[in-house]
Amino acid sequence: MGPEPIRRIFLISFLLGIKANIIKPFSWGKDGYNSIWGAMNMLQFTEELLTGVPEMDLQHKTLVDLLNQVYQLLMDGERASAQKLFKEKLLEYVETHLSEEEKFMESIGYPELEAHKRLHETFRKEIIRLAPAIEEGSKKAFEQALALSWGWLYTHITKADKKYGAFAKEKGLI
């Protein structure tokens, strides 16, 4: 994967609402990735990503950390390792998190549970659609899954997940 595909990932992610620090001079290094970024993360876990539900916030932070690990591997020119981490850890953790989040919303009687589940299902379907190609080593499918994951995680937490946090707080459940 050269510079152009990774630029597309950043552009797509940015357009989806990610506030990533991507305005840096481009100096493409090993495997075409911008080597001057060093240990910079794609996403920062900030207060903006807090729902107010400690267990869910911890899981969201773990998701951000896993995405940042994938990103760092890409920046280090380790695409195969990044793809492996994405397939073996991140996607599994996403499924666990979505399931636990749905159980939490059900436990508090969240009135928008079904709509929220539909958002999760849309994301699951798209990742499942891309999974076989990722498994076969498709760079394009991997890029699409990364852009989808980065953008979806940020916008989903800040738009949809914050609502169940506010509901739980309003009801005195947290």
N, C-alpha and C positions, 0 to 999 in steps of 0.2 A: 504494500500500500504506500503510495507516494504522497507528496504534499497535497495534491488536489483533493483526494478523498477525505483526508483529515480536516482540511479546510471546510469541506461540505458538512462534516459532522459538527464542527464548531458553529457554522452558520445556521444549520438546522436547529441545533440546540439553543442557540441564542434567540432565534426567531420564536422558539417555543417558550421562551421566558426565562431561560437560565441567565443568571447574572454572573457569568464567568469572566475572569480576568483574561481575556484573550487578545487584548490589544497590546501586542509586543512585537518587536521587529522579528521578521521571519528569517531564520537561519537554519535551514534544513540539514539535519545530521544523518546519522546512521538510520537506515531503513526509511528515510524520508521524513522523519518526525522532527519537530523543532527542538533541537537539543539544548537550546539556551534556557528553556523553561525549568530545567532541573526538577526539584521536588515540589513544584507548584501543583496544587490540586485543581481539578476542574470545577469542583463544587466545594464550597465552604459550608459547614453546618453552622448556621447562625440562628439567632432568635427567630428570624423570619420563618424557619422550618420547624419551630416548636408548636406542637398542638396543645400542650398543657397536660397531656396524658403521659406520665413518665415512662411507662412500659413501651408505648408506641414511639415516643421520642427516641428512646434508646435503640429501638429497632430501625427507625429512620436514620439515625446516626450510623448504625452499622451498614445500612445500604449505601449511604453516601461514602463511607470509608471503603467499602468494596469497589464501588465505581471508581473512586480515586486510585485504588490499587491497580485496577485495570488500566486506567489512564496513565499512571506512572510507568507501567510496563510498556505501554505504547511509546511513551516519550523516551524510554531507554532502548527502543528498537527491538523489543521482545514481543513481537506481535503474536507468535505462537503461544507464549506463556500467558499473554493477556487474554487471548481467545479461550485458552484452557480454564483460566480463573473465571472468566465470564460464564462459561458453560457449566463448570463443575461446582462453583460456589455461589456465584451471584444469582443465577436463575433459580437455584434450589432455595436460597434464602428469600428471594422475592416471593415465591409460592408459599413458603412458611409464614412470612409476614402478612401477606394478603389474607390468608386463612385466619390467622390470629386476630387481625384487625376486624374482620367480619364477625368473629366470635365476640370480640369486645363490644362492637356496636350493638349486636343482638342483646348482650347482657345488660346494656344500659337502656334498652328500648328506643334506640335511635330511630326517629321517624323516617329518615331518608335512607335507611339501610338498603332497600331493594335497588334504589337508584345508584347507590354507592357500589353495590355488588356488580351492577351492570358496567360501571366504569372499570372495575377490576377485570371483569370477563373480557371486555374489549382489549385490554392490555394483554391478558393471557393469550387470547386468540392470535394477536399479532406476533407475539414472541413464539408461540407454537408454530405459526406459519413459517417463521424464519429459522426455527431450530434445525430442521434437516439440512438446510444449506450451510448453516454455521457448523454443524457436525461434519460436513464434507469439506470444511475449510474455506468456504466462500468469504472472500474479503468484503464483497459488497453487502452480503447479508449481515456480517458482523458489524460493519459500519452502520447499517440501518438499525440494527438492534441496539447499538450503543447510543445513537442519536435519539432513538425512541425512549430508551431507558433514562438517559440524562434529562431530556425534556419532560417526560411523563412524571418522573419522580418529583422534580421541582414543582411543576404546575399542580400535580395531584395533591401534594402535601399542602401547598399554600392556598389552594382553592377548596378542595373537597375535604381533606382530613382536618383542617382547622375547624370546619363546621361541627364535626362530632366532638372535638375538644371543647368548643364553646358550649355545645349542648350539655355535655357532661358537667362542665363547670356551673352552668346556669341551674342545673338540677341538683347541685351540691354533691355530685358523685366523685369528684376529684378535689 
